[in-house]
Amino acid sequence: MIKEILPNLFKIEIPLPNNPLKSLNSYIIKSKGKNLIIDTGMNREECKKVMEQSLKKLDIELEETDLFITHLHADHCGLVNYLSTKNTTIFCSEADGNIINSLNDTKKWQGMSHFISFSSFPPEELKAALTNHPGYKYSPRENIEFSIVKEGSILEIGNYTFYCLETPGHTFGHICLYEPGEKLLISGDHLLIDITPNISAWSDRVNPLEQYLKSLDKIYKLDISIVLPGHRRIFYNYQERISELKLHHQERANEIINILKYQGPQDGYQVAAQMTWDIKYDSWNQFPPQQKWFAVGEAIAHLNYLEGRNLIHKELKDNKLVYQLSSK
């Protein structure tokens, strides 16, 4: 499906089969100079087919087209190698570009797996979660030479002037594009209307939820009339949505506080198993390993956030990281 949002700015829906996200919104800007594709879909045949058909209908030549990647996840960067030519400039943040180029490195996945092993995540489920992880299966297969963008970088495409905004949280190097003339924000996965962006942590040394909340405050101050997100529908009431997202994460944090209050010390897997999830399965035991992986990552992000606010603390007990309420 192709929809023209503004003159020469198009949204195409790239299918994500067997994925709760359903599809990716890829945005294409046509220009008399270089065209621009913003986010690509996964490195799989279903995504390639729809992208190819859409480019043909829009009369887009890849030799005359650059790519912009909002962040590292496979549904946004998977087709970069497939779409790029010798004339293509591929824009991405340094942080996420480096991770994209490491996605085929088994040491990276082993590192995350090692941290999660300090919980009660069953080893056989952990192995299955990593084997079926979309980032492992559908990412680019070759290293990419990125043109690095950062806060304040400017991209002029046709009649549009986009300013790059660093919005870490969903990933360390997430970038949004802001067009002040049109009051337009291309938000990647930083702002979504029908679903909540996943904020995960795979280390106890990072606090992505704190970063995400600060990034929400940063976007709140802008003058925006329309938001073009990476998934689901376009929306307009961005400040209301930001308030909803901040409330959501406060409620999640409060839920974890109550779990630790009434259940006592828990590891990350145990906390995730007791949280409420908007998912079709009736119980935690029915969750596929991959969904448990994402849930545990989100639980740890909230645990790290609460620890950063000195509301909880952790200890290593019996080779497990156990969290409990602070005495204050």
N, C-alpha and C positions, 0 to 999 in steps of 0.2 A: 504494500500500500504506500503510495506517494502522496504527500500533501504539501502544497506551497503555503508556508507560514507567512512570509513576507516576500517582496519581489526578489526572485533568484535565491531564496533560502527555503530549502525543502527538507521535510522529515520523511524518512523511510523506516519502516518497521522490519527489523531483521529477526527472524524466528530463533528462539532458544528452546529447542525440543527437550521435553522431559525436565524442564527447569521451572521452578515456581515463579521466576521473573517473567516468563512467557515470551518476551521479545525485548530487543534493544532498539532504542530510538537513535538512529544514525542521522546526522544532519549534513546536508550537502549545500554548499554555496557556489553558485555558478558565477563566473567572472570572465571578462574579456582577457584578463591575464591568467594567472593560475587559479584553478578551482580549489576548493577545500572540502575534504571529507572529515567530519568530526566523529570519531569512534567507529568501529568496524564490524562488530560481531565476532563470534568464536571461530576458531580455526577448524571448521567442519563444513561438510559439503552443503548442508541445508542453508547455512549462512552465505556461503559463496554464491549459490544459485540465485538467491534473492538480491544480493548485492549486484551481481552481474546484470540481472534483468533490469534493476532500477537504474543503473548507470547507462544502460543502453537506451532506456526510455527517456532519460534526461539528456541524452547525447553528450555524455561526459567521457572524455578521453583521459585515460590514466596517465599518459605521458605529459599531460597538462594539468595535473592535479597533485596537490600536497595533502598530507594527512596530519590531523591533530588528535592526540590521545589524551583524554582527560585524566585517566589513571590506569593503573597496572592490571586490573582484572581482565581475565581472558575474554569476557563478553565485550570488552571495549577495545582490546588490542589484538585479538587473535589473528585477524586477517592482514596485519601490517605487511608481512613479507609477501603475501600473495598479491596485494594491491600496489606495492611500490615498484617503481621503475628507476632507471639511472637518473631521471630528472626529478625524482620526488624528494621533497624535504619533509621529514617526519618530526613533528613538534611534540615534546613531552617534557615533564619536569625531570630534573637530574635524579632525584630520589627514586621516583617510580621507573624511570628509564633503566636505572641500574638493576632494579629488581626484575623488570621484564627480561633483561638479558641474563638473569640468573635462574629463570624458572625451569630450565632444563638441568640445573645443577642439583643432584640428589642430596648434596650436603645441606642445601637450604631447607629442603623438606625434612631432612633428618633432624636439623636444629629445632624446628617447630615441634616435631614429634617428640624430641627429647624433653622439651619443657612440659608438654602435655602429659608426658609419662609420670610427672610428679603429682598426678592425680589418680583417681581410681578408674580412669578410662580403660576399659578392657583392651588388652594389647591386640587381640584379633580384630576388634572393631576399629581401633586406631589405624591398623594397617589397611583395612578395607576403606576407611574414610579418605586416606591419602591416595590410594590407588584410583579411586573414583572422583577425586577432586577435579573440578573443571579447570582450575588453574594448572593442574598437572597434565590433563588430557588435551586441552584445546588452546593452549598458548602458542605464540610464534615458536618456530623450531630453529630459527637462525638468529644470530646476534644482529642487532639493529644499530645503525649509526644515527643517533637522535640529534636533532637541533634543540638545544636546551632552552626552555622558557622558564621564567620565574615571575615573581610579583612585579607588575608594571610593564612586562614585555608587551609589545603592540603588534598585532597582525592586521594588516590592511588588505581586505579581500573585496574587490568590487567597490560598492558604495558603503561598505561596512568597515568600521574601525573597532576592533576587539582589544580589550585590555585583559591581560592575564591576572587572575586573582588566586593566590595560594590559599587553599582551603583544606589543610590537613585534618584528618580525623578518620574518614572512611578508608583512606590510605595516607601514608606519610607525605606523598607528593601530589595529592589531588589538586587539579587546576580547574577553575571555572573561567568562562569567557563572558565579559561584560561589554555590551555595546551601549554607551550612554545616550547616543542620539536616538536610538529606538527604545531605550529603557528596557533592554533585552538581556536576560541572563541565560546562558547555556550552562546548566548546572551539573552535568555529569550525574554522579550518584550522591552529590552533597545534599541536594534538595529533591525529594520525591514526594508526590502528593498522596498516592493511594497506599504506599508501603513505607516502612521505616528503613532508612539505610542501615546496613549492618555495620556496627562498630566493634571490631574484634581486637584482641591482644594475644600474642603468642610468646610473650616474655613478661617478666615482672618488672622490667626496667623501663617500660613505656607507659604513657597515659593517653591513649588516643581519644578517649571520651572527653577528657579535659580540652584537648586540641579541637575536637569537633564542636564543642559548645562555644568555644572562643571564635571558631570560624563561622558559626551561625550568627553570633553577635556582629561580626564583621559585615556579613551580607545584609543583615537587618537594616543597617544604616544607609544602604544604597537606595537610589530612586529607580525602582523596577516596575514595569507594567506587565511583563509577560516572562514566564519561566519555561524554558525548554529543557526538560529533564531527560536523563538517560533511560528511564523506563516509565511506562504507563502514560498518563495523559498530561498534556500541557496545562498549566494553571496560571493564575493571576494574583491571588491573595497570598503573596509570599510571606508577609510578616505574620499573618495568622498561622500559616503553616509552620513557621519557625517557632512560634510560641507553643504550638502543639507538639513539636518534636522535643523541645526542651522539657515540657511537662512529662512526656513519655519517658524520657531518660531519668527524670527525678522519681517517677513512680517505680521504674525498674530498680533504681538504687534503694528506694524505701522497701521494696519487696525483698531484696537481698538482706537488708538490715533485719527485717522480721524473720527471715529464714534462720539467720545466725542467732537471733534473740531466742527463738523458740526451739531450734534444733541443736544449738550448740555449735562447736567448731566443725567446719566442713571444708572439703577441698573443692576445686573448681568444678569438677564433674558432678559432685553431689549437689552443689548449689544449682547448676544448670538443670539438673533432673527435677528440681522442686519449683523452678520458675514457671510462669504461665507463658505459653507460646501460641501464637496465632497460626496454627498448622493443622492439617486435616486429621492427624493421628490422635487416637484417644488417650494414649499414655506414652510416657517416655520410653518404655520398652519397645514400642512399635516404631520409634523414630529410626530411619535408616542411619547407618554410621556417619554418612556425610552430613546429615542434618544435625546429628549430635556434635560433630566437629564444629560447625558454625555456632551452635548454641553455647558450647563450652567457651569458644573464643569470645563471644559476647559477654558471657558471665565474667570471664577474667578481666575484660575491659572495665566492667563496672566495679569489680573488686579492686582493681588498681586505682580507679577513680576514688573510691571510698577510702582506700588506704592513704592516698595523697591528701585527703581532707582529715586524716587522723581519726577517722570514725571506726576503722578496723585495723587489725595488724595480722601478720602471718608468721607462722613458724614452720620449720621443717621437722616433721614427726614421722618416724618410720618410713623415711624416704618419700614423704608426700608433703606438699605445701598445703598447710591447713590455715584457714582464715577464721578469725573470731572477733567479736566486738571489742573495741578498746574500753578500758576501765573508766575513762573520763566520761 
